[in-house]
């Protein structure tokens, strides 16, 4: 393949990205924060902070605490609400010149319907990410996205109302992840984002109190990388070819390549962007470097190419360690 023409572009259904690297929800700010710090044209896309119908003040402070393997955080979906987002933040995000994926959240079906209906008239929206990380206010369940029936209902409604591709953001953990992804796809989602992180707790032993003002939060950072890889591999193995965005622990090109090998189409860079605003660009550069070293043309050439050993025949077991 000498002289191969190389491109980082990927397609996730109807969503075309110039690189497989996307800035994760909230980490691109409101369109002001990264201005002048990074050339966003070198990023495949960005995900807005999660928007709710009504404004939310967010979680109590402090909202972030360090751990040896990343951070524990809880923002509480702070955002200005749907109307202000459409009038102010969305146009500003669109002026970055990269595809804008709008993250929407809520605790009821009606909220998701109102959000997707309003955004259907906005040409700046390249895609919608239905973040199912809230509690279920209607069925009194702690997590919307942990139940097949609610994933089916909410993703189906959003897909019917939206004129843009829809991605269901699902948890990285749990024993029914494949079933949840399957439910989302049957409900006409374009693909899935894997996904929102597990709950976590930090403790300030000096102050005898939780590290976060909201007591519990979520884990983010390098510790999530193996969880994200496992989630992607599990879903991609069960449903080959579905568009998957991997989110969790991606810091460099090698992390992104690992996700694509496991079955992801694209990756989202979150915590690393908060440390270094250019992280997403550096990740994309790392992917390009890997492709060049392997003399490959595209990320598609390595997707789901993880070399998994063939399982031992039935009845054959490894000898116990001495």
N, C-alpha and C positions, 0 to 999 in steps of 0.2 A: 504493500500500500504506500509506496514511496510517493511523495508529493500529494498526499491526501488533503482534500479541502476540509478544513476543520470548522465546526460550528458548535457553540454551546446551547443553541436554541432547543427548546423542548415544547411539546404540546401536551396539555392536560385536557383532553377533550377539546372543547371550544376555546380554551384559554391558552394563548400562545405567549411564551416567555422567551426573551432573548438569552437568558441564562437560567440554569436550574436553581438559582439562589434567590430567595425571597426574604425580606426583612419581616420578622414575626410580629404578631399583633401588638400594637402599642409602642414598639421599639423604634419606629420612625417618627414618633411624636405626632404633632399636628400639622406637619409640613414646614414648620419654622426651624425646629431644633437641629436638623441635619443640614440645613441650607449652608453652603459654604464650607462644610466639613468633609463632604464626600460627594463624588460624582455619581449620582443615583442612576445615571444612564448605563452604568456598568452593572446594575442590579436588575434581576429579572422582574421584580415587582415588590410591592410592599403591602402589608396588611394594616388597616387602621386599628386604632384602639377599639375595643368592643363597645358598640353603640346600643343604647337602650332607648325605649320610647320617651321616657321622662329623664331629666337630668339626674345624675347621681353624684353625691359628694365623695363617695368612695370610703375606703376603710380608714379606721383610726391610725394615727402615726404612733410609732415608726412602722413603716410598711415593708422594709427590707432588712434582713439580718444575714450576716455571713455564716457559712458553714464550711467545714474543711473541703467540701466537694462542690461548692457553688453558693447559692443563696436560698433563703426562704423568703417568700414574698406574698403579699396580699394587697392588691390595689383596690379591690372592691368595685370594679367596673366604673371607676370615675370617668365621667364624660358629660358633655353639655346637653345631651338629649338629641333626639332625631332632628328636630326642626333646625336647631343651631348647626348641627353637623352638616346638613344638606346645604344650608345657606353660606356657611363660613369655611368649615374644615375640609369638606370634600373638594370644592374648587381649588383650594390651596394645595391639597395633596395631588390633585390631578395636574397641577402646573409643574410638578417634578418631572413629568414626561414619561413616567413608568406606569405600568398597569397597577391600578388601585383595587385591592381586594378588601371589601368592607366586611368587618367582623360584626355580627349582630348577636345580641343576647337578650334573655328575658326568662321569666319564670312561668309564663303561660303561653298557650297556643295563640291567643289573640295578639299578644305582643309581637310574636314572630311574624304573624300575618300583617300587622300594621307596618312593621319595619320593612319587610320585603316588598309590600305594595307601594310604599312611598319611594323606595329606592329604584323600583322598576322604571320610573320616569327619568332617571338620572343617567345620561350617557357616559358620565365619568366613571361609572362603576364597571370595572372589568370582570369582577366576580364577587360572589357573596360567600363568606365563611360563616356558617351557622354554628356558633359556639354554644354547645350544649352542656356547659360547665356549671350552670346555675342550679339551685334547688328547684324542685317542681312545686310551685305554689298551688297547683290545682289538685294534685294527687298526694301531697304531703310526703314526697320522697326527697331524699337529700341530694340527688343528682339526676338531672334530666337525661343525660347522655348514657346512663348505665342501664337503660331499659329499652328493649326492642320495640315495644308498643309505642313509646313516646318518640323514639327516633323516627319510626315510620310515620307517625302522625305529623310531627313538626317539620321534618325534612320534606315530606310530601307536600305540605302546605307552602313552604318557602319555594320549592321548585316550581309549583304551579303558578305562584304569584310573580316570580322573578323572570326578568328578561335576560339575565346574565347567568353564566354557569354557577352552580351551587356546590360548595364543598362542606361536608359535615365534619365538624371538629369533634373527635371522639377521644375517650381517655386512653392513656398509654398502658393502663393496667386493667386487670379484670379477666375473668375466665370466659367471657362471652364476646370478646372483641370481634371475632370473625362474624358472629351473628349480628352484631351491631352494624358492622360495615356492610354486610349483606342487606340488612334492612334499609340502610341509607341508599344503597344503589338501586334496590327495588322501588324505592320511593322517588326515583328519577334524579338523585344527586349526580353531578358530573364526576365527583370523586370524593376522597376523604382526606382529612388532615389528621395525622396521628402524631401527637394529639395533645390534649391538655394534661398537665402533670399531676402526680399523686399528692395527697395532702401531707403536710409536714408540720412539725412543731419545733421551735427553738426556745431555749431556756436561758435566761440571764441569772446565773446562780448567785452572782453578787447581790443583785437586787431582789432575788427570790421571786421572779416574775417571768412571764413569757417574753420572748425577744420582740414579738410583734404586738402592736397596739390592739389588733383584732384577735389576739391569742393564737389561733392556728392560721396556717397559710399553705403555700404550695412550694415544692422543691423545684429549683431550676439550676441549670448549669451543667458541668461535665458529668455529674452523677447520672444524668438522664440518658446519656448516649446509649448504654447497653439496653435500657428499657425501650428506647425509640427503635433501635435496631431489631429487637425481638418483636415488637408490635408490627413493624413494617414487614418483616420476614413472614410472620404468621399470616397476615392479611394477604400479602402478595402471593404466597404459596397456595392459599385457599382460593383466591380469585385472581388468577394471572391476568395482567394487562390493565387492571383498573388504575386510574390516575391516583397516585398517592403523594401527598406532601408530608415529609417527615419533619417533625419538630421536637427538638430536645437534645441538648448537649453538643450541637454542631459549632465547633470553634475554628476549624481549618479545613483545607481542601481534602485532607485524608478522611475526616469525619463525614464530609459530604459524599465522597466516593463510596465509603462503606455503606451509607444509606442507600445509594443508587444500586450498588451490588446486591443489597438485601431485597430490593424491589421498589424503591421509591422512584418517582419521576422527577421530583424537585424536593428541595430542603428549605426549611425556614431557619433563619439565624436570629436568636433572641438575645439572651444574656450577653453573649459576646459583643453585640452591638452597643450595649450599655457601657461596656468597658472600653471598646475601640469603635468609634463610629464607622470606620472603614472596614470592619470585620467582614461584612457580606461581600464586599468587592474582593477582599483577600481570599475568601473562600472560593469565589468564582475563578480567580486566578489560579488557585491551587488545583481546581478541577481541570482547567485547561492545561496546566502543566502535566498532570497525570495522563491525560489523553495524548498529549504530544509524546511523552515518554513511551507510551504503549503503541504509538502510531495508529491511534483510533480517531475516527471522524467526529463522533458525537457521544454525549452521555447515554443515548439510546443503545450504543454498542456494549455498554457494561451493565445495563439494567437487568436485574435478576440473574446475573451471571455468577453468583456465589457458588463455588464448587463444594457442594455438600456431599460428604461420603455416603455411599450406598449403604442402606441399613443391612445389618447382618441377617442371614436367613432365619426364619422362625425356628425357635428351639436352640439356637446357637448363642451362647453367652460368653462374655470375656471371662478369662480365668481370674479369680480373686487375686488382689495384690498380695505379695508375700509379706 
